[in-house]
Amino acid sequence: MYNNIQEFYNTLPLVIIAIGILISTTIEMYSKKSENYLSWFSILVFLSSGFYSLLTLDNRSVILQNMLATGGYVHIFYFIFTFSAAIICFLSIDYLKKYDAYFGEYYILLQTSVLGMMFMAGAKDLFMIFLGLEVMSVSFYVLAGINRKRLTATESALKYFLLGAFATGFVVYGIALIYGTAQSTSFDVIASRFSDLSGNLLFLTGVLLFLIGFSFKIAAFPFHMWVPDVYQGAPSTVAGLFSTAGKVAAFSAIIVSLFVLFTSGAMKIITPYLSVISVLSMFFGSIVAIAQTNIKRMLAYSSISHAGYLLIGLAASNAAGIAGIIFYLAAYSFMNLGAFGIVSLVEGKEESNLELNSYRGLGTRQPLLAALLSLFMFSLAGIPPFAGFFGKYYIFIAAIEAKLTWLAILGVLSSVISVYFYLRLVVLMYFYDSSDELEIAKSNTGLLAVFISAILVVLLGILPGTLLNLITSYL
Amino acid sequence: MENNFLLTYLILLPLVGAFALLFINKEKASAIRITGLVFSVIAFVVSLIVYFGFDHSSSEFQFVHKFTWISGLNIYYFVGVDGLSLLLVLLTTFLTPLTLISSWSSIEHKIKEFTFFMLLLETGMIGVFVSLDLFLFYIFWEAMLIPMYFIIGIWGGKERIYAAIKFFLYTMFGSLLMLVAIIWLAVYASESLGYFTTDITQLYKVAPTISRDIQLWMFLAFGLSFAIKVPLFPLHTWLPDAHVQAPTAGSVILAGVLLKMGTYGLLRFNLPLFPEASLYFAPYFSILAVIGIIYGALVAMVQTDMKKLVAYSSVSHLGFVVLGIFAMTQESVQGAVIQMINHGLSTGALFLLVGVIYERTHTREIADYGGIAKLVPFFAFSLLFASLSSVGLPGLNGFIGEFLILLGSFKSGVLNSWWFTAFAATGVIFAAVYLLWMYQRVVFGEVKNPSLNGLKDMNAREIFVMIPIFILIVWIGIYPSTFLKVSEKTTAKIINQVFTPVQTAEKIINNR
């Protein structure tokens, strides 16, 4: 399997998670109270894998019979996955008790889903992408319905499963067509033959089907239908994972599979498709979010509109666009984790306090939570000096460099619409007084997780250069 | 160039103050107020140091502090002042402590948050005026919305939520289009200079080479954002709502400083960056400015609410400033600059006085007053003084600004018509009508409203707030050259940038 010890070191981020899964399963089998320490054990696994990836960005190689890339921006993706998952673990410790799903399996599934994401981000072969996609998705289906006694959760899991399987069908069909025309599933081989294939209708259909399958996963319009229901029904922490690491993974799959095409400029053929679904997602997400009364549904539509902004970066199909997407994904992950984190903290028993109106007067009752949530909302709305603003700025640069100024203009117009519903939450928290008392269970670990996200959102906003240089130098 | 940290300190001082407040117990109201006041006064002192160290004879940016901020995109932290921004920075640091003193008793709940947001706002405003990198400018420009939004939304009147959201969305809409234009400029610079940049001293050289058609679009993208802020007719509809609903301190800062950001932006960015487009659009913007002057004045005349009246008078007065800018003569632009300061002082004073009386009677309806001259003589005198300054009585500040603008626009070759001056001049007459009529109805006559009996006159604190403003009003009225000479070289440079024949792109590349 390995040709030398260095190759083993290069796969260590994945190996750590895999060993973590084995150990966790063993603990789960032999211990009655596994959930108490599995949370901390998973955090340890995630953080060690994440920081190891960050320290070994230079270990760039393609290993395992040309299947897996390591080092470079792949490791940046690994860090985003593991760090997000660690934050979710911190939030879950107290949340799961409240949600009545205090199971050890939860953490094992988190680990398997992260392993799936890592396969996708590091893939050099279509099979690897598919493998990763399935490992991640299957874990997600179970996570959504982790509390099987809850009707909403079961509904969410079933919907996610059915539509997810449907989307996977598209991906597989696309892969089949690509393989049929290119006679290979290896990205490098496909890319080298691209100039001959770019006129082949069957090949292009394959690429399009592949992209449509992933459009489901990134929640772009018109493949978004599952998003609001799944986010609403799934546990808030899990919804947070879907909307951050899950989306990052899907984008990473698109980027790694089409990377050569992006940078060579050969992507121009797919640009119309990407631009159109980008515009539709941005506007649909922003406009429909205004009408929501449930905060999780609102964040679901917000995530649809953010998929639209990210697609601008793909449509630009230049180096700045790819770097912009990676930066935006990092920024988006941290601000959305923070937002979902606060939602999970405010949520009461039996899924109460999820309506927007429950946030009335939060500014006086829970000043810290309200201030942090406002920060995340301003960042999601793209207002400086927070991370979300710089993400958008960089993506718009890519669009204008690619002569897609109209796409940037539509992007900012949609931002103005989205400001309305992000601010509405701030309005509710600060400009209204509440009549009824809101009981919020204390959660120190949860608060810590939200706090870390907030610090990252501010830091990435004020000093975006560090991450940006990292991304551009390892692209 | 040597880095000078003074402006950075000036930006950071209120910010540090704001975060220092977080460590004070929220029950200790006076400790919070005093901390806020101390930081804003120190900021004023620092700005005075800048003023006294400023070299009037140079049109270059001074007190420059520059270092690489985001190296990947060649974005600099780059601040500096010239005559134009120096005056506006002084106005900001001068008004902020006064508004903090004025809200000593009018803001009773959430004092800590209020002072926190006021200080953040000050940082934002100073940042906008001293930024010399478009990216940095945009950060301050947008970030400043957040504290203002909270100030209107939390401490405002009945319709505060509507007003706050409207204010935010209007401004955001304009500025996001400006963001696209900023990026477009930076990308253009990277094509002609070979490196991506948002440094305006570089862009001053590059941007005028943009072809005329695109300049027109760029001018509009920047101009829309600034015109909304000014606000130029017909984009003014957010202003009456925001002004009337905002608490007194918010209105003073809004009228005194925030509106000037629009006119500042036109002078700093639109004119020098897009000279051809500026010359093309000058008559159109001037027509809108003149319509704004007359429309604002006429609408102010029929208001029954004092605060709304003052708000609409702002539309009218800012029309003069815009006319002065687009007349593009030395006199008119100088007049526009001094009129920005004047408007900050006199309208600020009017809003403060409306706040003073509102705090006592809880009504702003003109009809509820009458005959208060005998009850509150100090107030009556102050209101008269502020009104006369706003009207433009010779000897007070308003006259200087309006006179220079009218003179300059009359001579203007760009406008090339005396009609602008003629129509604008009616605005001066209307101003006298609506302000003095309001004064007459509020102050003179018999006391008809029995609840006014026992009305208390201004206390020492309120008088103390007005004194420095009145001193400046008289100072500018009698000896304006103290201030005119500060901005003289800068305005001359800006006009020169508009009229200098455009260098072609090839020339710039050859000189590189």
Chai-1 contact restraints between the chains, C-beta under 6 A:
chainA,res_idxA,chainB,res_idxB,connection_type,confidence,min_distance_angstrom,max_distance_angstrom,comment,restraint_id
A,I383,B,E142,contact,1.0,0.0,6.0,A-B,restraint_1
A,P384,B,I139,contact,1.0,0.0,6.0,A-B,restraint_2
A,P384,B,E142,contact,1.0,0.0,6.0,A-B,restraint_3
A,P384,B,A143,contact,1.0,0.0,6.0,A-B,restraint_4
A,P385,B,I139,contact,1.0,0.0,6.0,A-B,restraint_5
A,P385,B,A143,contact,1.0,0.0,6.0,A-B,restraint_6
A,F396,B,I183,contact,1.0,0.0,6.0,A-B,restraint_7
A,I397,B,I183,contact,1.0,0.0,6.0,A-B,restraint_8
A,I400,B,I183,contact,1.0,0.0,6.0,A-B,restraint_9
A,I400,B,W184,contact,1.0,0.0,6.0,A-B,restraint_10
A,I400,B,V187,contact,1.0,0.0,6.0,A-B,restraint_11
A,E401,B,V187,contact,1.0,0.0,6.0,A-B,restraint_12
A,A408,B,V180,contact,1.0,0.0,6.0,A-B,restraint_13
A,I409,B,V180,contact,1.0,0.0,6.0,A-B,restraint_14
A,V412,B,L176,contact,1.0,0.0,6.0,A-B,restraint_15
A,V412,B,V180,contact,1.0,0.0,6.0,A-B,restraint_16
A,S415,B,L176,contact,1.0,0.0,6.0,A-B,restraint_17
A,V416,B,M172,contact,1.0,0.0,6.0,A-B,restraint_18
A,V416,B,F173,contact,1.0,0.0,6.0,A-B,restraint_19
A,V416,B,L176,contact,1.0,0.0,6.0,A-B,restraint_20
A,V419,B,M172,contact,1.0,0.0,6.0,A-B,restraint_21
A,V427,B,I161,contact,1.0,0.0,6.0,A-B,restraint_22
A,Y430,B,I154,contact,1.0,0.0,6.0,A-B,restraint_23
A,F431,B,G153,contact,1.0,0.0,6.0,A-B,restraint_24
A,F431,B,I161,contact,1.0,0.0,6.0,A-B,restraint_25
A,P464,B,I70,contact,1.0,0.0,6.0,A-B,restraint_26
A,G465,B,I70,contact,1.0,0.0,6.0,A-B,restraint_27
A,G465,B,S71,contact,1.0,0.0,6.0,A-B,restraint_28
A,G465,B,G72,contact,1.0,0.0,6.0,A-B,restraint_29
A,L468,B,G72,contact,1.0,0.0,6.0,A-B,restraint_30
A,N469,B,G72,contact,1.0,0.0,6.0,A-B,restraint_31
A,T472,B,G72,contact,1.0,0.0,6.0,A-B,restraint_32
